[in-house]
């Protein structure tokens, strides 16, 4: 999937890697904004991109978590790696 122009590619990659390091992480949009020191608009753009990429999913209570993988986790990391 193409990264929207308002989303920083390096930041997106860093957030993906942080999520991979903490696979049980559950964050609300507000918590993610504070954790990654982003304003709410930028944070929501990142979260929306990660949802569209099927990297994250949103629970019924609004928390963001790593999505269930169809394949090995290493394949998902490679698929989202940005050089």
C-alpha positions as CSV (number, residue, x, y, z in Angstrom):
1,X,0.0,0.0,0.0
2,X,1.2,3.5,-0.8
3,X,2.0,5.7,2.2
4,X,-0.1,8.8,2.3
5,X,2.0,12.0,1.7
6,X,1.2,13.3,5.2
7,X,2.8,10.3,6.9
8,X,6.6,10.3,7.5
9,X,8.0,7.0,6.2
10,X,10.8,6.8,8.7
11,X,8.4,7.5,11.6
12,X,6.1,4.8,10.3
13,X,8.9,2.3,10.1
14,X,10.1,3.2,13.7
15,X,6.5,2.7,15.0
16,X,6.2,-0.6,13.3
17,X,9.4,-1.8,14.8
18,X,8.4,-0.6,18.3
19,X,5.2,-2.5,18.0
20,X,7.1,-5.6,17.0
21,X,9.3,-5.3,20.0
22,X,6.2,-5.0,22.3
23,X,3.7,-7.5,20.7
24,X,1.3,-7.3,23.6
25,X,1.1,-3.5,23.4
26,X,-2.5,-2.1,23.5
27,X,-2.8,1.6,23.0
28,X,-5.7,4.1,22.5
29,X,-5.2,6.9,20.0
30,X,-4.5,9.2,22.9
31,X,-1.9,7.0,24.5
32,X,-0.2,6.4,21.1
33,X,-0.1,10.2,20.6
34,X,1.7,10.6,23.9
35,X,4.0,7.6,23.5
36,X,5.2,8.7,20.1
37,X,5.1,12.5,20.8
38,X,2.7,13.2,17.9
39,X,-0.1,15.6,17.6
40,X,-3.5,13.8,17.4
41,X,-3.8,14.5,13.6
42,X,-0.4,13.0,12.8
43,X,-1.0,10.1,15.2
44,X,-4.4,9.2,13.6
45,X,-2.8,9.3,10.1
46,X,-0.2,6.8,11.3
47,X,-2.7,4.6,13.0
48,X,-5.0,4.7,9.9
49,X,-2.2,3.8,7.7
50,X,-1.2,0.8,9.9
51,X,-4.8,-0.3,10.0
52,X,-5.1,-0.1,6.2
53,X,-1.8,-2.1,5.9
54,X,-3.4,-4.7,8.2
55,X,-0.4,-4.3,10.5
56,X,-2.6,-3.1,13.4
57,X,-6.2,-3.8,14.2
58,X,-8.6,-2.0,16.5
59,X,-10.4,-3.8,19.3
60,X,-14.0,-3.3,20.2
61,X,-13.0,-0.9,23.0
62,X,-10.9,1.2,20.6
63,X,-7.4,0.0,21.5
64,X,-4.9,-0.6,18.7
65,X,-3.1,-3.9,18.7
66,X,-0.9,-5.8,16.3
67,X,-3.2,-7.6,13.8
68,X,-3.3,-11.3,13.6
69,X,-0.9,-12.5,10.9
70,X,-1.8,-14.8,8.1
71,X,1.8,-15.8,7.7
72,X,5.0,-15.8,9.7
73,X,5.9,-12.6,11.6
74,X,9.2,-12.3,9.8
75,X,7.3,-12.0,6.4
76,X,5.2,-9.2,7.8
77,X,8.3,-7.3,8.9
78,X,9.9,-7.8,5.5
79,X,6.8,-6.7,3.7
80,X,6.8,-3.4,5.6
81,X,10.5,-2.7,5.7
82,X,11.5,0.7,4.3
83,X,15.1,1.2,3.1
